[in-house]
Amino acid sequence: MELRHRAAVAEKSRPVLERRSEPRTTSTEEIAIHVPGWAGQPNPMPARVVSLSGHGMCLHTDHPVQCGVQIEIRTKRGVIVGEVCRCKHESKGYSLGVRLPRVHA
């Protein structure tokens, strides 16, 4: 798999090498996340899509979700199942990295 390299500007104006295997698009779509078997409230919880690619997405939530947990992402177009691979606390809420299944044609 070929990796595309591009320079991104970091907070301190230093170039950072960023490697992505596919392009990302930004979004502000409001969605809901359901965590099967989770006793936390709310479930489903509101979330917002920050960015997405063919095999992953970044979501913003008010509550943390443990890495390795399978979640259902409920959008206006349907339900997507993914795995949380990153959960980072931010100044307002949490940033979740979600790995989506690869679809084979």
C-alpha positions in Angstrom: 0.0 0.0 0.0 1.5 3.3 -1.0 1.6 6.0 1.6 1.1 9.6 0.6 3.4 12.0 2.5 2.6 15.7 3.0 4.0 18.3 5.3 1.6 19.8 7.9 2.3 22.8 10.0 2.4 22.1 13.7 1.4 24.5 16.4 4.9 25.9 16.7 5.2 26.4 12.9 7.4 23.4 12.6 6.8 21.1 9.6 5.6 17.7 10.6 5.6 14.7 8.3 2.1 13.3 8.1 1.5 9.9 6.6 -2.0 8.9 5.5 -3.0 6.0 3.3 -6.1 7.7 2.1 -7.5 11.3 2.1 -9.6 12.6 4.9 -12.6 14.9 4.7 -14.0 17.2 7.4 -17.5 17.2 8.7 -19.8 18.6 11.3 -22.5 16.0 11.1 -24.4 15.4 14.4 -24.7 11.6 15.1 -25.4 9.3 18.0 -23.1 6.6 19.4 -24.5 3.4 20.9 -22.2 1.3 23.0 -23.7 -2.2 23.3 -23.6 -3.4 26.9 -22.5 0.0 28.3 -24.2 1.1 31.5 -23.0 4.6 31.1 -25.5 7.4 30.4 -26.5 8.6 27.9 -26.6 5.5 25.7 -26.9 6.3 22.8 -24.8 9.5 23.4 -24.7 12.5 21.0 -21.5 13.0 19.1 -20.2 15.0 16.2 -18.1 13.8 13.2 -14.9 15.8 12.9 -13.3 14.0 10.0 -13.6 10.7 8.1 -11.8 8.6 5.6 -12.5 5.2 4.0 -11.5 3.2 7.0 -11.8 5.5 10.0 -13.3 8.6 11.5 -12.7 11.1 14.3 -15.6 11.8 16.6 -16.1 14.4 19.3 -18.2 13.3 22.4 -18.8 14.6 25.9 -18.0 11.2 27.4 -15.0 8.9 27.1 -15.2 5.4 25.5 -12.6 2.8 26.2 -10.3 1.7 23.4 -11.1 -1.7 21.8 -14.9 -1.3 22.3 -17.2 -1.9 19.4 -19.6 1.0 18.9 -22.6 1.6 16.6 -22.5 5.0 14.9 -26.1 6.0 14.1 -26.4 8.5 11.2 -29.3 9.8 9.2 -28.3 7.3 6.5 -27.9 4.2 8.7 -25.8 2.4 11.2 -22.0 1.9 11.0 -20.2 -0.4 13.3 -16.6 0.5 14.3 -14.0 0.0 17.0 -12.6 2.8 19.2 -8.9 2.8 18.7 -8.1 6.2 20.4 -9.8 8.3 23.1 -8.1 11.6 24.0 -9.4 14.1 26.6 -9.6 17.6 25.2 -10.5 20.9 26.8 -14.2 20.3 26.0 -15.0 16.6 25.8 -13.2 13.7 24.1 -11.8 13.0 20.7 -12.5 9.4 19.6 -10.6 7.7 16.8 -12.8 4.9 15.3 -11.5 2.2 13.0 -14.1 1.2 10.4 -14.2 -2.3 8.8 -12.6 -2.6 5.3 -15.2 -3.5 2.7 -13.9 -5.9 0.1 -15.6 -5.8 -3.4 
